[in-house]
Amino acid sequence: MALCRNVETYAAAQVFWTVGSGGIGYIHTVLISDFTSLRNRMIIFALNSTAYIGNAFAGPIVAELFYEHSTFRWAFGSFAIIFPFFGALI
């Protein structure tokens, strides 16, 4: 998405991103359902969703830093560094 030169390419990239993101979320839900008992499942789902609380507060601050000190391409490109790092922690 960071290298899109026109709106058509951006729309196609957005479709791929949405399908991939939805697929990862679905796989995550299935894995949690398989590995937990029915009694503890909602606790694990709640713990899994706590990252969104931090994103609500940190996201706008980081977006403003990218806006003031970098380009939007680096904002997308930084995920090439962030995802493998946090994926390794899991």
N, C-alpha and C positions, 0 to 999 in steps of 0.2 A: 504494500500500500504506500510505502514511503517513496517509491520510485514511479508512481503513476504519473503519466504525462497528460491524461485527459480523463473526463468524467466516466467514460465507458470502462476504461481499465480499472478505475477506482471502484466502480459498481461491481465488476466481476471479482475484484479482490475482496470486497466486503462480503460477497456471497460465500466465497471460500472460507473467510475468517469466521463467519457466522455458523456455517456447517461444522467447521472444526471445533469451535468453542462449544457448540451444543453437543457434539459427539463426546468431547472430553467430559463435560458435565454429566452426560448420561452414563458413561463408563464409570465415573466416580460414584454415582448413585448406586449403580449395580454392585460395584465392589463393596461399598459400605453395607449394602443390604445382604450380601453374601457372607461377609466376615463378622457380622454382629448378630446378637440374638434379638428377637423381637422386643424384648424388655428394654434393652439398652440402645436401640436403634435411633430413637429421637434425640437422645443425649449426644450421640456421635454426629448426627446431622446438625444439631445446634452448634457443636464445637467446630464443625467443618465450615459453618457460615460466619464465624466470628471475624474472619479476615475482612469481611465487607465493612465492619464497623471502623476499622483503621483506615480503610480506603476512603471512606466518606470524609475523613478529616485530612489525611495526608495527600490525597489525590489532587485537590485544587492547589495546594502549596507547590507540589512538584510540577504541575502543569504550568503554573505561573513562572517558575524558575526556567523551564524549557522555553516558554514564550519570551522571556526577557533576555536570556543568555545563550540561546541555541536556536536551531531550526526545527521545524516539525519533522524533518527526516530523522534527526537524532532521537526525537521522542519515540518514533516507531522503532528505530534501530536499536535503542537501548533494551528492548525486550529480547533481542538476540543474546544479550548478556544476562539479563534478569531471570529469564525462564530456566536456562540450564543451571544457574546457581541455586535457585530455590527448588528446582526439581531434584537436584542432588541431595538436598536436605530431607526430602521425603523418602 
